[in-house]
Amino acid sequence: MTVKKLSSGRPLFVRLKTARGRTVSSQRWLMRQLNDPYVQQAKVDGYRSRSAYKLIEIDEKFIILKPGLTVVDLGAAPGGWTQVSLEKVGSKGRVVGIDLMPMDPIEGATLIYGDFCDLEKIEEIKMCLKGPVNVVLSDMAAPSTGHPQTDHMRIMALAEEAFLFAQEVLGTGGSFVAKVLQGGTEKELLQLLKKHFEKVCHFKPPASRSDSAEMYVIALGFRP
C-alpha cells in the first residue's frame, strides 16, 4: 500500500497497492478502515474498536457514566465500550461485559462468555454485580443480510431482549442504551421504554458513519 503523509507525519490517505485475493466488497471495507480517522485514533488511544467513541459521544451528551456506578455491557466484544465504561466509573465502579465471542481480558472488568438471554448466564451476571445496576449498554447488531426489513427486525429483536434484561437488573434511576436502525424504534418497544423511564430519545453520535442507518435509543431515569 502507498501512504500520503500530512506535514505532521500522520497518514492523510492510504491506497491499496494491490487487490489480489480480495473481493470488491472486502477492498471497499479495507479502504474505509484504513482511512477512517476514528480507527486511527482508536489505535493511538488504545481502544479495541472505533465504536468506543460512539459511547464517549453518547456520554458527553447524556452523562450516563459516572464514578462509582455499576455497568453491564451486552455484546461487549471486542471491548471498546467496556474500556470506556471502566474509565468513566473508576476504581470504585464495576463493569461486567458479556458476549457470544470470547474476549481478551480487560483489567478491572469482569468478562463473561455466553448468551445474556441464557438464564444461567443471567444468574452469573447477577452474582458478579452484587446489587442493582446503574447502566445497561447494548451495541449489539446481527450480521447484515443486505435486506433492510430483515436487518431491522433482527436488530430490534436484540434491542428488545436487552430491554427485558435491563428490567431485571436496573435500579431506580438507571439508564439504558441500545443500538437500533434509523426509521425509529418499534412502537411496542418505545411504549414500554416510556412506561419505565422518565426520558426516552434517539441519538446518532458523530462517530457513527454517515452512510450507516444505525442510531441509539437512550432511556434515562428507570422506574421499576
C-alpha positions as CSV (number, residue, x, y, z in Angstrom):
1,M,0.0,0.0,0.0
2,T,1.1,3.6,-0.6
3,V,0.6,6.3,2.1
4,K,0.4,10.0,1.7
5,K,1.6,11.9,4.7
6,L,0.5,15.1,6.4
7,S,3.2,17.5,7.3
8,S,2.9,16.2,10.9
9,G,3.8,12.7,9.6
10,R,0.4,11.3,10.1
11,P,-1.3,9.4,7.2
12,L,-3.5,11.5,5.0
13,F,-4.8,8.8,2.7
14,V,-4.0,5.2,2.4
15,R,-4.4,3.5,-1.0
16,L,-4.3,-0.3,-1.6
17,K,-1.3,-1.2,-3.8
18,T,-2.9,-4.4,-4.9
19,A,-6.4,-6.0,-4.8
20,R,-5.0,-9.5,-5.3
21,G,-7.1,-12.1,-3.5
22,R,-9.7,-9.6,-2.3
23,T,-13.4,-9.2,-3.4
24,V,-14.7,-5.8,-4.3
25,S,-16.6,-5.6,-1.1
26,S,-13.6,-6.5,1.0
27,Q,-11.5,-3.9,-0.8
28,R,-14.1,-1.2,0.0
29,W,-14.2,-2.3,3.6
30,L,-10.4,-2.3,4.0
31,M,-10.1,1.1,2.3
32,R,-12.7,2.6,4.6
33,Q,-11.0,1.1,7.7
34,L,-7.5,2.3,6.7
35,N,-8.8,5.9,6.1
36,D,-11.2,6.2,9.0
37,P,-9.9,8.8,11.5
38,Y,-11.8,7.0,14.3
39,V,-10.0,3.8,13.5
40,Q,-6.7,5.6,13.5
41,Q,-7.4,7.4,16.8
42,A,-8.5,4.2,18.5
43,K,-5.1,2.8,17.8
44,V,-3.5,5.9,19.4
45,D,-5.8,5.9,22.4
46,G,-5.6,2.1,23.0
47,Y,-9.2,1.3,22.4
48,R,-10.1,-2.0,20.9
49,S,-12.6,-0.6,18.5
50,R,-13.7,2.7,16.8
51,S,-17.1,2.2,18.5
52,A,-15.5,3.4,21.8
53,Y,-16.0,6.9,20.5
54,K,-19.7,6.4,20.0
55,L,-20.1,5.7,23.7
56,I,-17.9,8.6,24.6
57,E,-20.1,10.9,22.5
58,I,-23.3,9.5,23.9
59,D,-21.9,10.0,27.4
60,E,-20.8,13.6,26.7
61,K,-24.4,14.4,25.7
62,F,-26.4,12.4,28.3
63,I,-23.8,11.9,31.1
64,I,-24.8,8.4,32.0
65,L,-21.4,7.1,33.1
66,K,-20.3,8.5,36.5
67,P,-17.7,7.4,39.1
68,G,-18.8,4.5,41.3
69,L,-21.6,3.3,39.0
70,T,-22.2,-0.3,38.0
71,V,-22.4,-1.0,34.3
72,V,-23.4,-4.1,32.2
73,D,-22.1,-4.1,28.6
74,L,-24.2,-6.5,26.5
75,G,-22.5,-7.7,23.3
76,A,-19.2,-6.3,24.6
77,A,-16.7,-7.8,22.2
78,P,-14.1,-6.7,21.3
79,G,-14.3,-4.5,24.4
80,G,-14.3,-0.8,23.3
81,W,-17.4,0.1,25.3
82,T,-16.2,-1.8,28.3
83,Q,-12.9,0.1,28.2
84,V,-14.7,3.5,28.1
85,S,-17.1,2.4,30.9
86,L,-14.1,1.5,33.1
87,E,-12.5,4.9,32.5
88,K,-15.8,6.7,33.4
89,V,-16.8,4.7,36.6
90,G,-13.3,4.5,38.0
91,S,-11.9,2.1,40.6
92,K,-15.0,2.3,42.8
93,G,-17.3,1.3,40.0
94,R,-18.0,-2.1,38.5
95,V,-18.2,-3.2,34.8
96,V,-19.4,-6.5,33.6
97,G,-19.3,-7.4,29.9
98,I,-20.8,-10.4,28.1
99,D,-20.6,-11.6,24.6
100,L,-21.0,-14.8,22.5
101,M,-17.5,-14.1,21.2
102,P,-14.6,-14.8,23.6
103,M,-12.6,-11.6,24.5
104,D,-9.1,-11.0,25.8
105,P,-9.1,-9.9,29.5
106,I,-9.6,-6.2,30.3
107,E,-8.1,-5.2,33.6
108,G,-10.7,-4.1,36.1
109,A,-13.7,-5.6,34.2
110,T,-15.5,-8.9,34.6
111,L,-16.0,-10.6,31.2
112,I,-18.4,-13.4,30.6
113,Y,-18.5,-15.7,27.6
114,G,-22.0,-16.7,26.6
115,D,-25.6,-15.6,25.7
116,F,-27.1,-13.0,28.0
117,C,-30.5,-14.4,27.2
118,D,-29.5,-17.7,28.9
119,L,-31.0,-17.9,32.4
120,E,-27.7,-19.4,33.7
121,K,-25.7,-16.5,32.3
122,I,-28.2,-14.0,33.7
123,E,-27.6,-15.5,37.2
124,E,-23.9,-15.4,36.6
125,I,-24.1,-11.7,35.8
126,K,-26.2,-11.0,38.8
127,M,-23.7,-12.9,41.0
128,C,-20.9,-10.6,39.7
129,L,-22.9,-7.5,40.2
130,K,-23.8,-7.9,43.9
131,G,-26.6,-5.3,43.7
132,P,-28.6,-3.1,41.3
133,V,-27.2,-1.9,38.0
134,N,-27.0,1.7,37.1
135,V,-26.4,1.4,33.4
136,V,-27.2,-1.3,30.8
137,L,-25.5,-0.8,27.4
138,S,-26.1,-2.7,24.2
139,D,-24.2,-2.1,21.0
140,M,-25.3,-5.4,19.6
141,A,-26.1,-5.9,15.9
142,A,-26.8,-9.1,14.0
143,P,-24.8,-9.7,10.8
144,S,-26.3,-7.7,7.9
145,T,-28.3,-9.7,5.4
146,G,-28.5,-6.8,2.9
147,H,-32.3,-6.8,3.2
148,P,-33.3,-3.7,5.2
149,Q,-36.5,-5.1,6.6
150,T,-34.9,-8.3,7.8
151,D,-31.9,-6.4,9.3
152,H,-34.3,-4.0,11.1
153,M,-36.3,-6.9,12.6
154,R,-33.1,-8.6,13.8
155,I,-31.6,-5.6,15.5
156,M,-35.0,-4.7,17.1
157,A,-35.2,-8.2,18.5
158,L,-31.8,-7.7,20.1
159,A,-32.8,-4.3,21.5
160,E,-36.0,-5.8,23.0
161,E,-34.0,-8.7,24.6
162,A,-31.6,-6.1,26.0
163,F,-34.5,-4.1,27.5
164,L,-36.0,-7.2,29.1
165,F,-32.7,-7.9,30.7
166,A,-32.4,-4.3,31.8
167,Q,-35.8,-4.6,33.5
168,E,-34.4,-7.4,35.6
169,V,-31.3,-5.7,36.8
170,L,-31.6,-1.9,36.7
171,G,-32.0,0.0,39.9
172,T,-34.2,3.1,40.3
173,G,-33.0,6.0,38.1
174,G,-30.8,3.7,35.9
175,S,-30.1,4.2,32.2
176,F,-30.4,2.1,29.1
177,V,-28.7,2.5,25.8
178,A,-29.3,0.2,22.8
179,K,-28.4,0.3,19.1
180,V,-31.4,0.4,16.7
181,L,-31.7,1.2,13.0
182,Q,-32.8,4.6,11.6
183,G,-36.5,4.7,10.9
184,G,-37.4,4.7,14.6
185,T,-37.9,2.2,17.3
186,E,-40.8,-0.2,17.0
187,K,-43.9,1.2,18.7
188,E,-44.1,-1.6,21.2
189,L,-40.6,-1.1,22.5
190,L,-40.9,2.7,22.5
191,Q,-44.1,2.5,24.5
192,L,-42.5,0.1,27.0
193,L,-39.5,2.3,27.4
194,K,-41.7,5.4,28.0
195,K,-43.6,3.5,30.7
196,H,-40.4,2.6,32.6
197,F,-38.2,5.6,32.0
198,E,-38.6,9.3,32.6
199,K,-36.9,10.3,29.3
200,V,-36.6,8.4,26.0
201,C,-35.0,9.7,22.9
202,H,-32.9,8.8,19.8
203,F,-29.3,9.9,19.1
204,K,-26.9,9.3,16.3
205,P,-23.3,10.0,17.6
206,P,-20.9,11.7,15.2
207,A,-18.7,8.6,15.3
208,S,-21.5,6.6,13.6
209,R,-20.7,6.5,9.9
210,S,-22.8,8.9,7.9
211,D,-23.8,6.1,5.5
212,S,-24.9,3.8,8.3
213,A,-28.6,3.5,9.3
214,E,-27.6,2.9,13.0
215,M,-28.6,5.1,15.8
216,Y,-29.2,4.7,19.5
217,V,-32.2,4.7,21.8
218,I,-31.3,6.4,25.1
219,A,-33.6,5.8,28.1
220,L,-32.9,7.7,31.3
221,G,-34.5,7.5,34.8
222,F,-35.6,4.0,35.2
223,R,-38.8,3.4,37.2
224,P,-39.1,-0.3,38.3
